[in-house]
């Protein structure tokens, strides 16, 4: 019963009370379905119900439209909802695009190098190489940083890390320290960290070490030494020694890249290799407990990197060629050991002023500067030295230095190593054996007995180090390493002569 009543209420709400009564009268047979009777009120009831419903809808719409503020709020709410949805879709689309770009960039970075710092990346877009020229020198055909990384056995990311030019960084690829110069002042040495040193060693072994150099170059070359550099000047009554000022720092990144391009490599490879083999001067700054390395100049050749000496030899090939031709034209012989230039002549009429003028002009034309305080003209009657080796009559070490070393060995044999030092090494026996090997390299006749004596003394005191061997190269013994020459702790003479002029071999 309750259900029928509810249904009746629902029908009345959906239409009207009159229409429901009419429908019930028709259903019960009290009224025809269509108007057969005159003035049939059924149609009127139905029409009235429709009109009332339309009026109700119009009243509702009028009420809604009559409240403009509510209408505005509703429109604003709708627009905000649409805007938020659109923003959400845009954000999602941009995030997908960002992730796609990041993935593409990561893939690109993993496979190639396109940027290595501001001001140094201009040539990275040029990967052309002169393959016939490289093949003629037995050099690997490298076209890009990817080729370099693959050849070195490292990732492109690691290569980028080692080569990237950072103006400010919290890391440094070098350990920097100074050593005293013989003429006063200090020389900055930049020793590369292991990863960079391994990369530079690969460059030296596989690229730089294969390049043919001028015969006048004797520094940092296989089968060459200070002995081979001095030998062409033995017995010459006129010897001229010239030093180049700031030799390593003079070679900036542009010249280093030029050296690699001259071998046949394109700008891309030359840029990467040049950055690996150079560094700027840096200031070490501590800020908020963190250490920063701030570059304060151009990138240049570091003293201490294994690649630096070989690069100087390659850059100086034209310098050597021009100076050798000029020296021959004026009756001189020319050799070079690093930044030490030596000219000698057996012609008694040779004019040193003229050949020095030509030398300065050529040196300036090659981008170097002659050191104004390190030019010496040594004539007959004076002790003539070439890279620390006396060349008056034969290759030898100065008599004063030999005497001091023999006195040092005597004291070492007599009293033992306590309180004694020769050279910079804390291992007195290693220094003594190294210098004895150097004497045997320069003057085998006088040096071999001294080397045997030094070995006997080291054995006597139970020294456990490894003896330094002496090898023969081009007819002359050559020590593998000779330590720097220094005044012994207990000198044998109160008036000791000056040390040999300069020896680059002790730095590398």
CORSUL-V200386 format. One record per pair of residues at least 4 apart in sequence whose ideal C-beta (glycine too) atoms are under 6 Angstrom apart, sorted by the first residue. I is the first residue (numbers start at 1). J is the second residue. D is the distance in Angstrom with one decimal. If there is no record, write none. Layout:
I,J,D
I,J,D
This chain:
11,20,5.2
12,17,5.3
12,20,5.2
15,19,4.1
15,49,5.3
16,49,4.3
18,45,4.6
19,45,5.8
19,49,4.5
22,42,5.5
22,45,4.9
25,30,4.2
25,31,4.3
26,31,5.0
26,33,5.5
32,36,4.8
35,40,2.7
35,42,5.8
35,43,5.5
41,45,5.9
62,66,5.8
110,156,5.9
112,146,5.7
113,145,3.5
113,160,5.6
115,121,5.0
116,120,5.8
116,121,5.1
116,163,5.6
116,164,5.3
116,165,5.9
117,164,5.7
117,165,3.1
120,165,4.7
123,267,2.9
123,271,4.7
124,268,5.1
124,271,5.8
126,266,5.2
126,267,4.0
126,268,5.7
127,143,4.8
127,144,5.2
127,266,5.3
127,268,4.6
128,266,4.6
129,143,5.4
129,265,5.8
129,266,4.9
130,264,3.7
131,141,5.1
133,264,3.6
134,139,4.4
134,141,5.4
134,264,4.3
138,210,5.4
139,210,6.0
142,147,4.4
142,148,5.5
142,269,4.9
143,147,5.4
144,268,5.7
145,159,5.8
145,272,5.0
146,156,5.8
148,272,5.7
149,154,5.3
149,156,4.7
149,159,4.3
152,199,5.8
152,202,5.0
154,158,4.4
154,159,5.8
160,164,5.8
162,196,5.3
162,199,5.7
163,272,5.3
163,275,4.1
163,276,5.2
167,295,5.1
168,292,5.7
168,294,5.2
169,293,5.2
170,292,6.0
172,293,4.7
173,193,5.2
173,196,4.4
174,190,4.3
174,192,5.6
174,279,5.9
175,191,4.8
176,190,5.2
177,189,5.6
178,186,4.0
178,188,5.5
179,187,5.4
179,189,6.0
180,186,5.9
181,185,4.8
181,187,5.3
189,303,5.5
189,304,4.4
190,302,3.8
190,304,4.5
191,304,4.6
192,196,4.2
192,197,4.1
192,305,5.4
199,276,5.6
200,305,5.5
200,306,5.1
200,307,4.5
201,306,5.5
202,206,5.7
203,207,5.1
203,307,5.3
204,208,5.0
204,209,5.5
204,306,5.2
204,307,5.2
204,310,5.7
205,209,5.5
208,310,3.8
211,314,5.5
213,217,4.8
213,313,5.1
214,317,5.3
214,320,3.6
214,321,5.6
216,320,4.6
216,324,5.0
216,334,5.4
216,335,5.2
216,336,5.5
217,313,5.1
217,320,5.6
217,336,5.5
218,224,4.4
218,228,5.2
218,229,3.7
218,335,5.8
218,337,4.9
219,337,4.2
219,338,4.1
220,309,3.6
223,473,5.0
224,228,4.9
225,478,5.0
226,387,4.4
226,389,5.8
227,441,6.0
227,442,6.0
227,476,5.0
228,474,5.9
229,335,5.1
229,337,4.4
229,387,5.5
230,386,4.0
230,389,4.0
230,391,5.3
230,395,5.9
232,333,5.1
232,335,5.8
233,239,5.7
233,344,4.0
233,386,5.1
233,391,4.8
234,391,4.7
236,344,3.7
236,346,5.4
237,380,3.8
238,345,4.8
238,350,5.9
238,379,5.8
239,344,4.6
239,378,4.4
239,384,4.3
240,343,4.3
240,352,5.7
240,377,5.4
241,342,5.8
241,376,4.5
242,341,4.2
242,370,5.9
242,375,5.1
243,339,5.7
243,371,4.2
243,374,3.6
244,339,4.1
244,368,4.9
245,369,4.5
245,371,4.1
246,250,5.3
247,339,3.6
248,301,4.7
248,303,4.8
249,300,5.1
250,368,5.9
251,255,4.9
251,256,6.0
251,301,4.2
251,315,6.0
252,298,5.0
252,300,4.8
253,274,5.4
253,278,5.0
253,299,4.1
256,274,4.4
256,277,5.7
256,278,5.5
257,270,4.4
257,274,4.0
259,311,5.8
259,314,4.9
259,315,5.2
260,265,4.9
260,270,3.9
260,273,5.0
261,270,4.7
265,269,4.1
265,270,5.0
267,271,5.9
270,274,5.8
274,278,5.9
277,307,4.6
278,299,4.1
278,300,5.9
279,302,4.8
280,295,4.0
280,297,5.3
280,299,4.8
281,296,5.4
281,297,4.4
282,293,4.5
282,295,5.5
283,294,4.8
283,296,5.4
284,293,6.0
285,292,4.8
285,294,5.6
286,291,5.4
301,308,4.9
307,311,5.8
309,508,5.9
312,316,5.9
316,320,5.5
319,366,4.4
320,324,5.9
320,336,5.9
322,362,4.9
323,327,6.0
323,334,5.1
323,362,5.8
324,334,4.9
326,358,4.9
327,332,3.9
327,334,3.8
327,343,5.6
330,355,4.5
331,345,5.2
331,347,4.3
331,350,5.0
332,343,4.5
332,345,4.6
332,355,5.6
333,344,5.2
334,343,5.5
335,342,5.1
336,341,5.3
337,387,4.9
338,504,4.2
340,387,5.5
342,386,5.0
345,350,4.0
352,356,5.8
352,377,5.1
360,370,5.3
363,368,4.8
363,370,5.5
378,382,5.2
378,384,4.3
384,391,5.4
384,392,5.5
385,390,5.6
386,391,5.3
388,500,3.1
388,501,5.8
388,503,5.2
389,395,5.6
389,442,5.6
390,396,4.7
390,398,5.6
395,442,5.4
396,443,4.6
397,401,5.2
397,402,5.6
397,439,5.8
397,442,5.5
400,497,4.1
404,492,5.7
407,492,2.6
408,422,5.8
408,488,4.2
409,453,5.9
411,415,5.8
411,490,5.1
412,420,5.9
412,457,5.7
413,457,4.8
417,428,4.5
420,428,5.4
420,489,4.9
421,428,5.8
421,489,4.6
422,431,4.3
422,432,5.4
422,488,5.2
423,431,4.0
423,483,4.2
423,484,5.0
423,486,4.8
424,484,5.6
425,430,5.4
425,431,4.5
425,483,5.8
429,458,4.4
429,463,4.2
430,465,5.4
431,483,4.9
432,454,5.0
433,454,5.2
433,468,5.3
434,468,5.4
434,482,5.5
434,483,3.9
435,483,5.8
436,450,5.1
436,451,4.1
436,454,3.9
437,451,5.9
437,468,4.6
437,470,5.3
437,479,3.6
438,479,5.2
438,482,3.4
439,447,3.4
439,450,5.3
440,444,5.7
440,447,3.5
440,448,5.0
440,451,4.6
440,470,5.2
440,477,5.4
441,477,5.0
441,478,4.9
441,479,4.4
443,447,5.0
444,448,5.5
444,477,5.1
447,451,6.0
458,463,3.9
468,480,5.8
469,480,5.8
470,477,4.8
470,479,5.5
471,478,5.2
472,477,5.3
473,478,4.5
484,506,4.3
485,499,5.7
491,496,5.8
